[in-house]
Amino acid sequence: MTVKSLPLTLAVLLALGAGGVTAQDKVGTVHFPTSCSAAVQGDFERAVAMLHSFWFSASTAAFAAVAQADPGCGIAHWGVAMNLLGNPFGWPPSPKALADGWAAVERAKTAGAKTQRERDYIAAIETFYKDADTVDHRTRALGYRQAMEQLTARYPDDREAAVFYALALNATALPTDKTYADQLKAAGILEKVFAAEPQHPGVAHYLIHSYDYPPIAEKGLTAARRYAAIAPAAPHALHMPSHIFTRRGFWGESIEANRASINAISSHFDQLHALDYLAYAYLQTAQDAAAKRVVDQVSELPKVNVEHFVTGFALATIPSRYALERGRWADAARLELFGKEFPWSRFPQSEAQLVFARALGAARGGDAAAARRDTDRLGALRDALAAAKVGYWAEQVDIQRAIASAWVARAEGKRDEALVLLRAAADRENATEKHPVTPGPLAPARELLAEMLLEANEPAQALREFEASMRVEPNRFRGLYGAARAASLAGDQTKARTHYSELLALGEKADTERPEFREAKAFLGK
């Protein structure tokens, strides 16, 4: 059985039911008045709704049709330029997208816009594309954000301007800001619009992004549970709720959301992203046979067209998770990159995921020499990212290099050095945030620190680190099992019983009898 054959969730089936649901309802509802002909206004707003759900191909086609039907509708070309931005949480756009986006801006200006408001929208997106070959990405992104802030101030009753400004706030927020100032500012704007326009797809979508952080994820549950019903025709709308479900450790809901999304997706880009989240959720619930079907589906893909690192990221992480989450160190050490024809050199942050998994597998399997070779490769990939000025990913890969180095030291018998290195890496990981491209680190650094402490016969310290890790990554199988075992060895039978019970509850739908379950049942006398 392939993932493609899996059914839609009940909520989506109800939303798509035969009760007179219109095409507009399937992508949500937006209100974006224009000076274009009345005959294309509904199509224009539908295109904006699809844009808000990152349904870029369908939205671009819809905007192009509007421009063809009304050649004087300059704002339709603005819509094409907006689509060419792609997913702003995966920025920067490709060079081709930047060139095509600039061309769309030029067409918008040539076609003209009959109102100052529309001209201001076009000028705002022009800020992002202008001088893309000489001005760095972040400077232009911040320029666009400022332009949208000014547009919002100029037209305070324009809710679409407010929604796009909120998206810009989220997309440019710094991953090191643990106050989440920009995200919470965006959420404040969006919550007001949501109260007035409860069927707005962009509001639900961007609220999920606003709250996609451990301390505030609870606030995103309402948007997460409504988004799929607002825009059930949009594949990304079916997937996005799983971001919040993952943050909360709600694996059943994450599985349903991603199965529905995969069923509706035709592009490898979006499909692989959802498959990564799906495999992650399956593995947390010990549905290893289901996770293996995902791995097999990915391995059987035909040649994949690649324009963005997100595709390579999933190709690297899905098989890596399957090995690491089950503690199959030898399997991890033998991992190979997908497809010789795949342009891995273009995406160092994607290649790094599999190289890290291989290094960790080799080190934990006792092959320090092989692990060191992959650790050195992580250093080279970090340097490539730094040279390309991709600062966030350079830091993330360097954290992976530090983690791998710690386990190499452990394999070489340098216990104290290993613990110092791994604790420092865990602190660095805590100082930043995961990228939306991934449901979580391949192996959380603090959870790994706890596992190393457990191996070093320090169960009380290990328990503290497991519990600290679970506050950020809740309901993880390895975290719960490690905490239960550490508590038992530390003599805290109450916590051991709690965590072993939680582990068994996590595996209610398991399709594999992992040894951890036998240990939990033995401890609990079941």
C-alpha positions in Angstrom: 0.0 0.0 0.0 1.4 3.4 -0.9 0.8 6.6 1.1 -1.1 7.9 -2.0 -3.9 5.5 -1.3 -4.6 6.6 2.3 -8.0 8.3 2.9 -8.6 11.9 3.8 -9.3 12.7 7.4 -12.9 12.9 8.6 -12.8 16.7 8.9 -11.6 17.1 5.3 -14.2 14.7 4.0 -16.9 16.7 5.8 -15.5 19.9 4.4 -15.6 18.5 0.9 -19.0 16.8 1.3 -21.8 17.2 -1.2 -23.6 19.8 0.8 -23.4 22.6 -1.8 -19.8 23.5 -1.0 -18.6 26.0 -3.6 -15.2 26.2 -5.2 -14.5 29.4 -3.3 -15.3 27.6 0.0 -12.7 24.9 -0.8 -9.8 27.5 -0.6 -11.3 29.8 2.0 -12.6 33.4 1.6 -10.7 36.6 1.2 -11.8 40.2 0.5 -9.4 42.1 -1.7 -11.2 44.9 -3.7 -9.5 45.9 -6.9 -10.0 48.3 -9.8 -10.0 45.4 -12.2 -13.2 44.5 -14.1 -16.0 43.1 -12.1 -16.0 40.0 -14.2 -12.6 38.9 -12.8 -12.9 40.1 -9.2 -14.1 36.7 -7.9 -11.3 34.9 -9.7 -8.7 37.4 -8.4 -9.8 36.8 -4.8 -9.7 33.1 -5.3 -6.2 33.4 -6.5 -5.3 35.4 -3.4 -6.8 32.7 -1.2 -4.7 30.0 -2.9 -1.6 32.2 -2.5 -2.3 32.4 1.2 -2.2 28.6 1.3 1.1 28.5 -0.6 -0.7 26.7 -3.5 1.7 28.5 -5.8 1.1 26.7 -9.1 -2.7 27.0 -9.0 -2.6 30.6 -7.7 -0.1 31.7 -10.4 -2.3 30.2 -13.1 -5.4 31.9 -11.7 -3.6 35.3 -11.6 -2.4 34.8 -15.2 -5.9 34.1 -16.3 -7.1 37.3 -14.7 -4.4 39.3 -16.4 -5.4 37.8 -19.7 -9.1 38.5 -19.2 -8.4 42.1 -18.1 -5.1 43.3 -19.6 -5.4 46.5 -17.6 -5.4 44.7 -14.3 -1.9 45.4 -13.1 -2.5 44.0 -9.7 -2.9 40.5 -11.2 0.9 40.6 -12.1 1.5 41.6 -8.5 -0.1 38.2 -7.6 2.3 36.4 -9.9 5.2 38.1 -8.3 4.0 37.2 -4.8 3.7 33.6 -5.8 7.3 33.6 -7.1 8.5 34.4 -3.6 7.7 30.8 -2.8 7.5 29.7 0.8 9.0 32.5 2.8 10.0 30.1 5.5 12.3 28.4 3.0 13.9 31.6 1.7 15.9 32.7 -0.2 14.1 32.1 -3.5 16.1 30.6 -6.4 17.9 32.9 -8.9 15.3 32.0 -11.5 12.4 32.8 -9.2 14.0 36.2 -8.5 14.5 37.0 -12.2 10.9 35.9 -13.0 9.6 37.9 -10.0 11.2 41.0 -11.2 9.8 40.5 -14.7 6.3 40.1 -13.1 6.8 43.4 -11.3 7.7 45.1 -14.5 4.6 43.7 -16.2 2.5 45.0 -13.3 3.9 48.5 -13.7 3.5 48.4 -17.5 -0.1 47.2 -17.3 -0.8 49.9 -14.8 -3.0 50.1 -11.7 -5.9 52.5 -11.4 -5.7 53.2 -7.6 -2.9 54.4 -5.4 -3.5 51.4 -3.1 -2.8 48.9 -5.9 0.3 50.9 -6.9 1.5 50.7 -3.3 1.1 46.9 -3.3 3.2 46.7 -6.5 5.8 49.0 -5.1 6.1 47.0 -1.9 6.9 43.7 -3.7 9.2 45.6 -6.0 11.3 46.3 -2.9 12.0 42.6 -2.5 13.0 41.9 -6.1 14.9 45.1 -6.9 18.7 44.7 -7.2 18.5 41.1 -6.1 21.9 40.5 -7.8 23.7 43.1 -5.7 21.7 43.5 -2.4 21.7 40.6 0.0 18.5 38.7 0.7 17.9 39.8 4.3 18.2 43.4 3.5 15.6 43.1 0.7 13.3 41.0 2.9 13.4 43.6 5.7 12.8 46.3 3.1 9.7 44.4 1.9 8.6 44.0 5.6 9.0 47.8 6.1 7.0 48.5 2.9 4.2 46.3 4.1 4.2 48.0 7.5 3.9 51.4 5.8 1.1 50.1 3.5 -0.8 48.8 6.6 -0.5 52.2 8.3 -1.6 54.0 5.1 -4.7 51.8 4.7 -5.7 50.8 8.3 -9.0 49.2 7.1 -7.2 47.0 4.6 -7.1 43.6 6.3 -5.2 42.0 3.4 -2.4 44.4 3.9 -2.4 43.5 7.6 -2.3 39.8 6.9 0.6 40.1 4.4 2.5 42.3 6.9 2.0 39.7 9.6 3.5 37.1 7.2 6.5 39.3 6.6 7.0 39.7 10.4 7.0 35.9 10.8 9.3 35.3 7.8 12.0 37.7 9.0 11.9 36.9 12.7 15.3 36.0 14.1 15.6 32.3 15.2 17.6 33.4 18.2 14.9 35.7 19.6 13.4 33.7 22.5 10.9 36.5 23.3 9.2 35.7 20.0 8.5 39.4 19.7 7.9 39.5 15.9 5.8 36.3 16.0 3.6 37.5 18.8 3.2 40.9 17.1 2.1 39.0 13.9 -0.3 36.8 16.0 -1.9 39.9 17.5 -2.6 41.3 14.1 -3.9 38.0 12.8 -6.1 37.2 15.7 -8.0 40.4 15.2 -8.6 39.6 11.5 -9.6 36.0 12.4 -12.4 37.3 14.6 -13.7 39.3 11.7 -13.0 36.8 8.9 -13.1 33.3 10.4 -12.9 31.7 6.9 -9.7 33.5 5.9 -7.1 30.9 4.9 -4.0 33.1 5.3 -5.0 34.0 8.9 -5.2 30.4 10.0 -2.1 29.5 8.1 0.1 32.3 9.5 -1.2 31.9 13.0 0.2 28.4 12.9 3.5 29.8 11.9 3.3 32.5 14.5 2.8 29.9 17.3 5.2 27.2 15.9 7.4 27.4 19.0 7.4 25.2 22.1 6.5 27.8 24.8 3.5 29.2 22.8 2.4 26.3 20.6 -0.7 25.7 22.7 -2.0 29.1 21.4 -1.9 27.7 17.8 -4.3 24.7 18.4 -7.5 26.6 17.4 -6.0 27.7 14.1 -4.5 24.3 13.5 -7.8 22.5 14.0 -9.7 24.9 11.8 -7.3 25.5 8.8 -8.0 22.2 7.0 -11.7 22.8 7.0 -11.3 26.4 5.8 -9.2 25.4 2.7 -9.5 21.6 2.2 -8.7 21.9 -1.5 -5.3 23.3 -0.8 -2.7 20.5 0.0 -0.6 22.8 2.2 -3.6 23.7 4.3 -4.1 20.0 5.0 -0.4 19.6 6.1 0.1 22.8 8.1 -1.8 21.8 11.3 0.8 19.1 11.8 3.3 21.8 12.7 1.4 22.6 15.9 0.4 18.9 16.5 4.1 18.1 16.3 5.0 20.8 18.8 2.5 19.4 21.2 3.3 15.7 20.6 -0.2 15.0 19.2 1.0 12.3 16.9 -2.4 10.9 15.9 -3.6 14.2 14.6 -0.3 14.9 12.9 -0.5 11.5 11.1 -4.1 12.3 9.9 -3.1 15.8 8.7 -0.1 14.6 6.7 -1.9 11.6 5.2 -4.6 13.9 3.9 -2.1 16.3 2.5 -0.1 13.6 0.7 -3.3 12.3 -0.8 -3.9 15.7 -2.3 -0.4 16.6 -3.5 1.0 16.2 -7.0 4.4 17.9 -6.5 7.4 16.1 -5.0 8.4 19.3 -3.2 5.3 19.5 -1.0 4.8 15.7 -0.9 8.3 15.1 0.5 7.8 17.8 3.2 4.6 16.1 4.4 6.2 12.7 4.2 9.0 13.8 6.5 6.4 14.9 9.1 4.5 11.7 8.6 7.5 9.5 9.1 8.5 11.4 12.2 5.0 10.9 13.7 4.8 7.2 12.8 8.2 6.6 14.5 7.1 8.4 17.8 4.2 5.9 18.0 6.3 2.8 17.1 4.4 2.4 13.8 7.6 1.3 12.3 6.1 -0.8 9.5 4.1 2.3 8.4 7.3 4.4 8.6 9.1 1.8 6.5 6.5 2.2 3.8 7.2 5.9 3.7 11.0 5.2 3.4 10.3 2.8 0.6 8.0 5.2 -1.2 10.8 7.8 -1.1 13.4 5.4 -2.3 11.2 4.4 -5.2 10.7 8.0 -6.5 11.7 8.7 -10.1 14.1 11.4 -10.8 13.2 14.5 -8.7 13.4 18.0 -10.1 15.0 20.2 -7.5 14.9 23.9 -7.2 15.1 24.2 -3.4 16.8 22.6 -0.4 13.5 21.5 1.1 13.3 18.6 -1.4 16.8 17.4 -0.6 16.2 17.9 3.1 13.4 15.4 3.2 15.2 12.9 1.0 18.1 13.0 3.6 16.1 13.0 6.8 13.4 10.4 6.1 15.8 7.4 5.9 18.0 8.9 8.6 15.1 9.2 11.1 14.1 5.6 10.4 17.5 4.4 11.5 18.1 6.8 14.4 14.7 6.8 16.1 14.9 3.0 16.4 18.5 3.1 17.6 19.8 1.1 14.6 23.3 2.5 14.6 24.7 0.1 12.1 21.9 1.0 9.6 22.6 4.7 10.2 26.3 4.3 9.6 25.5 2.7 6.1 23.2 5.5 4.9 23.8 6.8 1.4 22.6 10.0 -0.3 19.6 9.6 -2.6 20.4 9.4 -6.3 23.8 10.1 -7.8 22.2 12.6 -10.2 20.8 14.6 -7.3 22.6 18.0 -7.0 23.5 17.7 -3.4 26.3 20.3 -3.8 23.7 23.0 -4.2 22.2 22.2 -0.8 24.8 21.7 1.9 22.2 21.9 4.7 20.3 19.0 3.1 23.3 16.8 2.6 24.4 17.5 6.2 21.3 15.8 7.6 22.3 12.4 6.3 26.0 12.9 7.0 25.2 13.7 10.6 23.0 10.6 10.9 25.8 8.5 9.5 28.4 10.0 11.8 26.2 9.5 14.8 25.5 5.9 13.8 29.2 5.1 13.3 30.2 6.7 16.5 27.6 5.0 18.6 28.4 1.7 16.9 32.1 2.1 17.9 33.6 3.1 14.6 35.4 6.3 15.6 37.4 6.6 12.4 34.3 6.5 10.1 32.5 8.9 12.4 35.4 11.3 12.3 35.4 11.3 8.5 31.7 12.3 8.5 32.4 14.8 11.2 35.0 16.4 9.0 32.5 16.4 6.2 30.1 18.3 8.4 32.8 20.9 8.9 33.2 21.3 5.2 29.5 21.7 4.7 29.3 24.3 7.4 32.1 26.2 5.7 30.2 26.1 2.4 27.1 27.5 4.0 29.1 30.2 5.8 30.7 31.2 2.5 27.3 31.4 0.9 26.1 33.6 3.8 23.5 31.1 4.9 24.1 31.9 8.5 21.3 30.0 10.1 22.1 26.7 8.5 25.8 27.2 9.0 25.1 27.4 12.7 22.8 24.4 12.7 25.3 22.2 10.8 28.1 23.3 13.1 25.9 22.2 16.1 25.6 18.8 14.4 29.3 18.7 13.9 29.8 19.4 17.6 27.3 16.6 18.5 29.1 14.2 16.3 32.5 15.2 17.7 31.2 14.5 21.2 30.2 11.0 20.2 33.5 10.4 18.5 35.2 11.4 21.8 32.9 8.9 23.6 33.8 6.2 21.1 37.5 6.9 21.8 36.9 6.5 25.5 37.2 10.2 26.4 34.0 10.3 28.5 34.5 13.6 30.3 35.5 15.4 27.1 32.5 13.9 25.3 30.1 15.2 28.0 31.6 18.7 27.9 31.3 18.8 24.2 27.8 17.5 24.1 26.5 19.8 26.9 27.9 22.8 25.0 26.2 21.6 21.8 22.9 21.2 23.6 23.1 24.7 25.0 23.7 26.1 21.5 20.8 24.1 20.1 18.5 25.6 22.9 19.6 29.1 21.9 18.1 28.9 18.5 14.9 27.4 16.9 14.2 24.6 14.5 13.4 25.5 10.9 9.8 25.0 9.7 11.1 22.6 7.1 11.6 20.0 9.7 9.4 18.4 12.4 12.4 18.4 14.7 16.1 17.7 14.9 17.2 14.3 13.7 18.3 13.7 17.3 17.7 16.5 19.9 21.1 17.4 21.4 19.8 17.5 25.0 18.2 14.1 24.6 21.5 12.8 23.3 23.3 14.3 26.3 20.8 12.5 28.6 21.5 9.2 26.7 25.3 9.7 27.1 24.8 10.4 30.9 22.8 7.2 31.2 25.6 5.3 29.5 28.1 7.0 31.9 26.0 5.6 34.9 24.7 9.1 35.9 21.0 8.3 35.9 19.9 11.2 38.1 21.6 13.8 35.8 20.3 11.9 32.8 16.7 12.2 34.1 17.0 15.9 34.5 18.3 16.3 30.9 15.6 14.0 29.5 12.9 16.0 31.2 14.4 19.3 30.0 14.5 17.9 26.4 10.9 16.8 26.7 9.8 20.3 27.6 10.9 21.4 24.1 10.2 18.1 22.2 7.3 16.6 24.1 6.0 13.0 23.8 9.0 11.7 21.9 9.4 7.9 22.1 13.2 7.9 22.9 12.7 10.8 25.4 10.0 9.0 27.3 11.8 5.7 27.3 15.1 7.3 28.4 13.4 9.2 31.2 11.6 6.1 32.4 14.8 4.1 32.5 16.8 6.9 34.1 14.2 7.4 36.8 14.2 3.6 37.5 18.0 3.5 37.8 18.0 6.7 39.9 15.6 5.1 42.4 12.6 7.4 41.5 10.0 4.7 41.1 7.1 7.2 40.9 8.6 9.0 37.9 9.6 5.7 36.3 6.1 4.4 36.6 4.7 7.6 35.1 7.1 7.6 32.1 6.8 3.9 31.4 3.0 4.3 31.5 3.2 7.2 29.1 5.4 5.1 26.8 2.9 2.3 26.6 0.1 4.9 25.9 2.3 6.3 23.1 2.4 2.8 21.5 -1.3 2.1 21.5 -1.3 1.9 17.7 2.2 0.4 17.4 2.7 -2.0 14.6 6.0 -3.2 15.9 6.8 -4.8 19.3 9.8 -2.7 20.3 11.9 -4.1 23.2 11.2 -0.9 25.1 7.6 -1.9 25.4 8.6 -5.3 26.9 10.7 -3.4 29.4 7.9 -1.1 30.3 5.4 -3.9 30.8 7.8 -5.8 33.0 8.4 -2.8 35.2 4.7 -2.1 35.5 3.9 -5.8 36.0 1.7 -6.1 32.9 
